[in-house]
Amino acid sequence: MNALLVSNVVLWLVVLALLVAVWALARQIGVLYERIAPMGALVTDAGPRLGEAAPQLQVPTLTGETLSLGGPAAVSTLLFFLSPTCPVCKKLLPAIQSVAKAEGQGLRVVLASDGNMPEHLAFWKEAGLGAFPYVLSNELGMQYRVSRLPFAALIDEQGILRAKGMINSREHLDSLFTARDLGVGTLQQYLDVRREAA
């Protein structure tokens, strides 16, 4: 009888210890979720502000045409700042092409850089980027305060800058469109508002 009582007490202590362990693990999962939540593109305070008019510029393309950027347009514009010597930029080119295909006629992708025309022209042809206008402009990079590559900016049809940031992955690129669709400047802002509301 005494052994049965002791075994029941031990069993209940084990059950209570397991409940505490499950509670602690559930709490840790919540902490980990917050740490690995999608953060989106790295947005800086430099350059044009989100929600304001994008800089209006006339910039030359590699093919010798002049392209108007900023201001009202028929479709949204994704400016993708890149360099032929940037390995991450090259890695993201298939994602850019995929996004352009998914957005269809509602998006114009413009590749932007500065530097040596022959080097960029060779890169543009070699990478098979003929479907996208490619502009070389120091002023464009300075207007957006591009300090690191790859960098992207999403401008809506009214010429308003909806999203921008340094992008290192497909998820960062997609975050620009998600932020636009949610009507927020960045995914970080959206997540902060949801945390405060919870």
N, C-alpha and C positions, 0 to 999 in steps of 0.2 A: 504494500500500500504506500509506504514511504517512497519507494523508488518510482512509482507511478506519479505521485505528486511532484517529485523533483523533475521528472521528465517533462511534465506539462508546463512547469514554470520555465524550464530551459527552452522549450518549444516556443512559448510566448515571448521570451526575451529575443530569440532568434527572429521571430516574425516582426517584432518592433524594430530590431536592428535593420532588417531588410527594408521596412517601410522608410526608415530614416535614410538609408542608402539610395532608395528609389527617388525620394524627394530631392536629395542632394544632386543626383545625376540629372534629374529633370531641370533643376535650377541651372546647372552647368550647361545643359543643352541650350537653354535660353540665352545665356551669356555668350556662348559660341555663335549662336545665330546672329546676335547683334554685331559681333565682330566680323563675321563673314557676309553680312547682308550686302546686296549689290550696291556698290558705291558710285558707279558710273564714271564718266569722264572727269578728270581732275580740272576743276574750274578755278581760274585765278581772277583776282579783282582787276587786273590790268586790261587795258583795251576797252572796247565798247561794252556797255553794260547790257545784261540780259533784259529784254522787254523794251529796249530803246531801238531807234532806227539804226540800221547797219550803215557803216560808211559807204558813201556813193563814190565809185571810182570808175574810170575808163581804163582798162588794162589791156596790153597787147598779148595775143596768144602766140604760140609757137608757129602757127601757120600764117601769121602776119595780119590777122583780123584784130579788130578792137572789140572787147567784150565789156558790157555794162554790168557792174556788180553793185548791189544795194539798190534801194528804191523799189517801187512796185514792179512786179514781174508776173508773168502768166503762171509760173509754178514756183515752188520752194527751191532754194539753192543750198546745196551742201558744198562748202569750201573745204577742201582737204589739202592741208599744207604738208608737203613731203620733200624729199631729197633723193636723188639717185644713189647717194652713199649711205642712206639710212636703212639698216636691215629690217627694223620694225615696220617702217613704211612699206617696204616691199612685201612683207608678210601680210599686211592688211589690204593689199590691192585686191585679192579675190573677195574679201568681205565688202569692199567698196563696190565692186562690180555686182555682187549679190544684192546689196541694198538698192543699187540703182535699178536692177531688174525687178525687185520686189515692189519698189515704190512706183515703177512704171513711168507713165507720162506726167506724174505729179511731182517729179523731182528732177532737177538739173544738177549734175555733179560737175564741179569745176576743180581741177587740180591746180595747185598754186605753189610756186617756189620762187627763188631768185638765183642768180648766178650765171654760169656760162651757157649760152644758147645751144651750141653744138652738143654739149654733154647731155643737156635735158632733152633735146630732140632725139638723140640716139636712144636714151632711156625710154622715152615715150613710145618710140617705134618698137624697140626690143621687148617691152613689157606688154605690147598689144593694147595700148590705152587710147587708140584712135577714136573711140566712141565718146571720149570726154575732152572738152576744151582744156588746154594746159596753158596757164599764164605764168609769165615771169615778171615779177614786180616787187621791188624793194619796198615801195610805198604801201602795198597791200599788207605785207608782213608787219610793217611798223604800225599801221592803223590798228591791227588786231593784237599787237604786242606779242607776237609769236616768239617765244624765247627757246622753246624745245619742240622737237618733232617726234612723232606726228601730232598734228593739231587739226581740229576740225571746228567749223562754225556752221550752224543751221539757220538760214534766213527764210522767213515765210514769204508768202506772195505779196504782202504789204510792205516788205522791206524791213521788217522787225527782226532783230536778232533773238531767236527763240532758245538756242542752246549753243554752248561752245565748250571746248576743253581739250586737254591733252588726252589722246586715246592710245592705248597700248594693246587693245584686244578687241575682238568682235563685240564683246559685252559692253565695252566702253562706247563703241560706235553706236550700238543699238540704244544705249542709254540716252543719247541725244534725241532720238525719235520718241522714245518713251516719255522723256521729260516734256517734249512738245505736245504729245497726245494727252498727257495728264494736266497740261496747262501750268506746269511749274518750271522754274528756272533750272533746277537740277534734281536728280534723284535723291541727293542728300537732303535737300529741303523737304521733299515729300516724306522721306523716312522720319525726319525730325518732327514734322507736324503730326504724323501718325503716332510717334512715341509719346508726344505731349498729350494727345487725345486719349491715349490708353490709360 
